[in-house]
Amino acid sequence: MNDFELARPASGAEAVAALTAAPGGVILAGGQDVLALMKDYVETPPRLVSLSAVPLRKIELGGNGGLTVGAMVTLAELAESSVVRTRWPLLAQAAGSAASPQIRNLGTVGGNLCQRPRCWYYRAENLVCLRKGGDKCLALEGDHRYHAIFGDGPCHNPNMASLAVPLLAYGARVEILGPKGPRTVPLESIYDPYGGNIRSDTNLAPDDVLQHVLLDAADGVHAAHEEVRPRHCQDWPLATASVVLRLNGPNVAAARVVLGAVATSPLLCAPAAAALMGRPPSAASAAAAAEAAVRDAKPLAQNAHKVTITRHLVRRVILAAAGLAQV
């Protein structure tokens, strides 16, 4: 790999300063992905800024019933947290099913949310796709069986941030520290739908540090999460869905339906949520929401099967959230 400097800041402010001082530098969290990309010369940062000494590895329950999760909390710690498993079970489920035990022991919350593309054209050392400065998405004329089915590009890489799907369903926010100080924004705002931000997978500035994920209390919600994979474990999903419903009496008063692995960002699916509003959950409303979820899908020549998978997945997850039998 290329020569690089290693910075080991002791605080978020020091991490921001280390990134600002070395344009092109990147954050080192768990390190499993960035080091692999460097070994293949896909990424050649002049400086790695390790967050290992920054105190961002806590899961804390607030007095208002909300949750603060540090960006350096590992997927294994998140999956095993009794608080998360009890109060935000979709998040624990997603963390516990990601990758393999070895990866979950090192992979972090921040790294998962900000991970680089899994597209094989991006990760091939000798290929220059749009995200590496090329002039076209190589997946369009190549093997795109597992690529995005939403949006017109220009990039068709499917976002694989598995934690983002349940977090968006719960309405999570993120605390970001930059050169101008901290700011808190909705999680969805750090993603750029449909691949418009070609050089990055988030809207974070090069010297921003994602510090915490913030969740409000989720008491009384009806929720479910499911992933469809080619293999049950240690494989990337074809499609992921999380649903969180709030009821007022028998009727749906609020709904969030989120899709993953089908677009270039985690997709907050407003049409599906709208199809559920104002009436009791039922097989009919779940089917209508599932149709609405894929109404804007634009599959490529080889991945229309993902539309069918997503439609059935959304219906199943809505029924599961509502506690209704699968039909």
DAFENFEN-V699641 format. One line per field, one symbol per residue. psi: psi as a letter, one per 20 degrees, with the letter a starting at -180 (. if undefined). A space follows every 50 residues. Layout:
# DAFENFEN-V699641
psi->???
This chain:
# DAFENFEN-V699641
psi->rqqqqopmqirhghgghhghinpiqrpodhihghhghhhjkhpmqhppop jhipmklqopprhjjrpppqhjprhghghiphgghghmhhghgghiipcr hghhhhqrgghghjqrqjphhhiphjqnagijjajroihgjbokhjaqjq rkbiqkpppknhhhghghhikqrqpppahjaqqpqqghiiqoqkkhngir irjqqhkqoogqppprqkpjqpqqqqqpqhqhrkqqqhqqpqppqpqnci qohqqpppqqjirirpoonghgghiiqjrqprhghghghgghhjhjqmqa hjkhhhggggghgggghggghikqqp.
